[in-house]
């Protein structure tokens, strides 16, 4: 059962709410609900059998046989459930010239469904879709819409929104591997290299990396610091637990791909026959793993049978072998982007209304991220060699 | 505060129960999808499933050559069982180098792998994928389930044979685990599917399990013959038992040379296999016609395609000025060459090195990445014994000999020399059978005085080069790690240097130690 309930109180209609307030409307609301998540394939609780194609048959004695393979399955899989609370205020000021809403929410998700590696021998493959634990989100959403200027010659209406979300994995179900860390986030280069972690107390999909020792100028160390004749992780990374060896126990959750704040702004202006509108978007506090740099930013690339172009980061790092697990590649990818901007001019042509306009999509992005696009990757993993295109469009509209 | 109910106060309570029954209960029997509940309505499914357990050694997934991988998070071509096993058994020894720079691969040439090494990790998951398939087959074919489905008669007895085969394949993979990793979890059909991590078994417990299984199923397996080609037979089980006994001292601390001798004697005297008259026939596109092969991983250019397996082995052995057409393939991958020590084993008159390719190749391997450093050894080819090319120029027809009679002959001789009983003159006769085939006449035959353990190791290096036995052999002789035998690039330098003895075992995957907290890492890692 997925019930929901909500309640709202329109304070502005109460008799005690006098006419001498700036509010033309004020509403307080609260809601509670429970929802499921269906974003996974059907029949996860059953092992389903996949028939091989003709090129993957097996010789069985004197005949070739098409084979069947059962899939990994969790017979005990349950619905993922989210219980959410939301309290909010809707407001309208100055006869509706300014309006907006403020919301605060808490979402508790239990029996979170994820596809994760499972201990070898427990199931029919090394990855399984299962309930892994519970997660908590809370956040704030603000929005404001205003007709800021409404004079005869100039009009300007604008909307602003801001949201902040905090995410934390609360627990990992002991059924799911007993491990208190589950590695996820496969990256290119290397075989089965996983760069993200699910662990209680950290945001979901936090990057799971070594802390790379830094030189005085901030560049990552590439030197035989322990003098054993080779350069390996013992030389490069911080021994977090101080046991004298750098190993898997010294990787730690470090930043995460989700933005802490998302800001948006849209403006629509007219001035005489001209109109201008644009949309700005900003993410703050989102991190990206630069997989292009980690995969190709190494001199060993040139010794491969068919080398790729080196990534320029190698000029700073000097890495001779790939260092996939270095925190050097986890970058702050906060950005401000002009998603689109349109300028138009309206006129009459032989008595017909007409408008000439020009639009730029992805006009610019301001970011400190070194890869081609701070939003290029999925879940904060940037392995995209193809930059987002900037589109210029010009047009003429004539109405007949 | 008093709240009056009027139009300012709006409350809604929604109770949404979706019309789909799946909403309250995730368990809905699928009608159109093949599941364990309906797949065995088709009697052919039993054969299709046991064939799949065999295919685990031959392909990497349900779409040839790639596309529906068996294991995730790993490049599918790299993840193929035979390819991983061959690399793990060959690259760190005196037999071969691979020149590619894929992450983790260079360390396989030098014994310097870490616990996150991709190829080590993939081997581990491959072994457990095989074990899981075999276990699931056994769970789906219990007497109770067969009775439920009304399976009787010829099909029921056929399924009993399949069950023995599944247990053989599971034993084979556990043998690989014992040999490569030591103590790993022992998971059987008794363990429920789920996600509870299993306990770690000791190497001894795994050994005992595998020996007991093989002893029990030995006589339930199909007899050798055309209808059992590519399948596990009685002699194949004896051969696997002999492998365990031969290495019992390494695996358990106590040797069992007489067990080894008895088991290998059963193989030889089963009468079902004989030496191929031409040594080379065992490694060609029509090697299924060789009477010598006891257990193979079958490959087929059109019907059993993979980017691992023999496709890898034939292509990677070719490069430089070699003509790919001479090997029946459409291109060379410029990967595998001999380390100088393996090349140095072969003397004049020995026909077993006739296929070596030396034009433009240096004996010494100054740079592993340079194809011309190291003699090329295209032992496996996609040409048939009559000079025809295989059915497909990318994916080859050549089967991989896991076990063959030539190996059994040398195992017999070694077991005799180590005190396992048997006959010393018979041992000498077996060795000279192989020598005569290699030299074409008796000119290469050895005398009784020359029949020593050191000779056997060298002879294994010649007879079984690149057949995936070398690491196990060197460990049995105590030469794989340490400083008593140094070869090129052992320990990461061209001259070679001593390595630490903990490298006789591969590390358990670092990621697996996170996923399964019951595991203890092998010492040294």
Interface residues (C-beta under 8 A of the other chain):
Chain A: X1 X2 X3 X4 X5 X6 X7 X8 X9 X10 X11 X13 X14 X36 X42 X43 X45 X46 X47 X48 X49 X50 X51 X52 X53 X54 X55 X56 X57 X58 X59 X60 X61 X62 X64 X65 X66 X67 X68 X69 X70 X73 X74 X75 X76 X77 X78 X79 X117 X118 X119 X120 X121 X122 X123 X124 X125 X126 X127 X128 X130 X175 X176 X177 X178 X179 X181 X182 X183 X186 X189 X190 X191 X192 X193 X194 X230 X232 X233 X247 X248 X300 X301 X303 X304 X305 X321 X322 X324
Chain B: X3 X7 X8 X9 X10 X11 X12 X13 X14 X15 X16 X17 X18 X23 X24 X26 X27 X30 X33 X34 X35 X36 X37 X39 X45 X47 X48 X49 X50 X51 X52 X54 X55 X58 X59 X61 X62 X63 X64 X65 X68 X70 X71 X72 X73 X74 X75 X78 X79 X99 X100 X101 X102 X103 X104 X114 X115 X116 X118 X119 X121 X122 X124 X125 X127 X128 X129 X131 X132 X133 X136 X184 X185 X187 X191 X193 X194 X195 X196 X197 X198 X222 X226 X227 X228 X229 X230 X231 X298 X300 X302 X303 X304 X305 X333 X334 X369 X395 X492 X510 X511 X512 X513 X514 X515 X516 X517 X518
